[in-house]
Amino acid sequence: MYNHIEYSHIFTAPASIRARIAEATPFIGFARLLLICNLSWKARLYIGKSAREEARYEAEDEWELHVENWSYR
């Protein structure tokens, strides 16, 4: 029976491919970081926008109640 450790070199990538992967790894990491930052920025922008809209609608409702209360006096 063959031992898989003896033949593990068959399944490893050639040195040139490993070198290309090693060169690309920092770039890939940086690109992932930019993507995450961009998406989180857009999410915060969307959350902030929806919170501002909610506050505006709430203020409009309060103002309408205020006007109604004063109109009945």
C-alpha positions in Angstrom: 0.0 0.0 0.0 1.3 3.4 -0.9 1.8 6.0 1.7 0.2 9.3 0.9 3.1 11.3 2.4 5.5 9.8 -0.1 3.4 11.1 -3.0 2.2 14.4 -1.6 4.5 16.3 -3.9 2.3 15.3 -6.8 -0.5 17.4 -5.5 1.4 20.6 -4.6 1.4 23.5 -7.0 4.5 24.3 -9.0 6.9 26.9 -7.5 5.9 29.5 -10.2 2.2 29.2 -9.3 3.0 29.4 -5.6 5.1 32.5 -6.2 2.3 34.2 -8.2 -0.2 33.4 -5.4 2.3 34.8 -2.8 2.6 38.0 -4.9 -1.1 38.4 -5.3 -2.1 37.7 -1.7 -1.4 41.2 -0.3 -3.3 42.7 -3.3 -6.2 40.4 -2.7 -6.2 41.2 1.0 -6.2 44.9 0.2 -9.0 44.6 -2.3 -11.1 42.6 0.2 -10.5 45.3 2.8 -11.5 48.1 0.3 -14.7 46.1 -0.6 -15.6 45.6 3.1 -15.0 49.3 3.9 -17.0 50.4 0.9 -19.9 48.1 1.7 -19.9 49.1 5.4 -19.8 52.8 4.4 -22.8 52.3 2.1 -24.6 50.4 4.9 -23.9 53.2 7.4 -25.1 55.8 4.8 -28.3 53.8 4.2 -28.9 53.3 7.9 -28.3 57.0 8.6 -30.5 58.0 5.7 -33.4 55.8 6.9 -32.9 57.1 10.5 -33.1 60.7 9.3 -36.2 60.0 7.2 -37.8 58.3 10.2 -36.9 61.3 12.4 -38.3 63.7 9.8 -41.6 61.8 9.6 -41.8 61.7 13.4 -41.2 65.4 13.6 -43.9 66.1 10.9 -46.4 63.9 12.9 -45.6 65.8 16.1 -46.0 69.1 14.3 -49.3 68.0 12.9 -50.5 67.0 16.4 -49.3 70.4 17.7 -51.2 72.3 15.0 -54.3 70.2 15.6 -54.2 70.8 19.3 -53.8 74.6 18.9 -56.6 74.7 16.3 -59.0 73.2 18.8 -58.3 75.8 21.5 
